[in-house]
């Protein structure tokens, strides 16, 4: 019984040592990812949709729901385009919108194409443009409360 307890402790110490070694060396962790992120720096919950193109085809997708002071990755990996398009609305009717029209839906969606939204049974929503620059690998959009005049 005593020998079994010593052996259990030795194995536990070895595991702890292995974990500490992995933490110290990075344990083969992949390099930091490049992503398109959005942070909700408002005082309300927001719902977010994103649209982008691969150069030929358009995709719009949503909804990400972010609590105040929350951030989320909308697209993982190195950015493939210079321009992305975002639409957001908060629980009190506030909107972050623009003049780039994309297809959306009331429920979770991923829609190919941006033409004939109504004909295809979708809503047509104005997104604002985000210029990430030609060489950006990652980007973060910060939504903020509108300032009072």
N, C-alpha and C positions, 0 to 999 in steps of 0.2 A: 504494500500500500504506500509506504514512504517512498519507495523507488519510483512508483508511478507518479506521485506528486512532483518529485524532482524533475522527472522527464517532462511533465506537463509545463512546469515553469521554464525549463530550458527551451522548449519549443515556442512558448509565448515570447521569451526574450529574443529568440531568433527572428520571429515575425515582426516584433517591434523594431529590431535593428534593420530589417529589410525595408520596412515602411519608412523609417528615418532616412535610410540611404536613398531610397527612391525620391523622397521629398527634397533632399539636398541636391541630387543630381538632375532632377527634372524627370527622371524615370522614363525617358524616351517620349516625353510629351511632344505633340505636334507644335509647330510654330504658331504664333498668334494668328487667328483667322482675320480675314478682311471681310467686313459685312456692311450692309446698309441697315442702320439702326434708327429708331425713332424714340425720343424721350418726351414724356408728357410732363412738362414743367408748369402745368396749370393747376388750379384748385379743384378741377372736376375730372370725372372719368371721361375718357375719349375713346371713340371708335375710329379706326384708321383703315383706309384702303390705299393700295399702291398699284401703280401702272408703270410698265416698262416695255421696251422693244429690244429684240435681238438684231435689229437692223432691217428685218423684213416683216416680222409678225409682232403684233401687240398682245400683251397680256395684262389684265387687271385682276386684282385679287384682294380679298378682305374677308372678314373684319378681324383686326387685332383690337382687343379691348385693354386699355391701359389705365390703371389707377393713377391718381396724382403722384408725381415724383417717380413714376415707373418708366423703365426703358425696355424695349423689346427689339430683337433682330427680325427685320422683315424679309431680308434676303441674305442667305449665307454665302460666303465666298467672295473672291475678288470681284469688284464691280466690272460688269461687261459693257456698260454704256456710260455716256457722259451725262445724259439727262434721265431723271426719274420723275414720276408724277405722284403727288400725294393729295388725298382728300381726307379730312378729319372732321368729326362733329362731336360735340360734347353733350352731356345729358341734359343741358339746359337750353339747347337749341343753337349754341354757338357753332360756327363753321370756319374751317380753313379751306378755302376753295380757290379756283382759278378758272382760266378760259380754255384749258386743254380738256376736251370732253371725252370721257371714257364710259364704258358700260359697267354698271354695278347692279347689285341685287340687295334686297332687304336682309337676306340670310347669307351665311358664309358662302363665298363664291370664288371661282377661278375661271375667268372668261377669256377666250381667245378672240382677238379682233376688237376693234373699236367702232366699227361702222354698224349702221342699222340696229342700234340698241333696242329701240321700241319694237321694231318688227320681230326681233328675236326674243322678245319677252323680258327685256331688261330695262332698268332705268338708265338715263343719260345724265352723268354727273360731271361737273367742272372741277378738275384737279389743278393744283398749282405746280409749277415746274420747279425742280430742284436741279441746279447745274452743279455737278460734282467736280467739274474740271476734266481735262483730258487725261491726266495721269493718276487720278485718285484711285487708291486701292480699297478704301473704305470711307464711309460717310455716316454722320449722325445728324439727323434733323431734330431740332429742339422746338417743340410746340410751347408757346407761352400765352398767358392771358393777354387779351387786347388791352392796351393802355387807354386810360380815360383821357379825353381831351381837356 
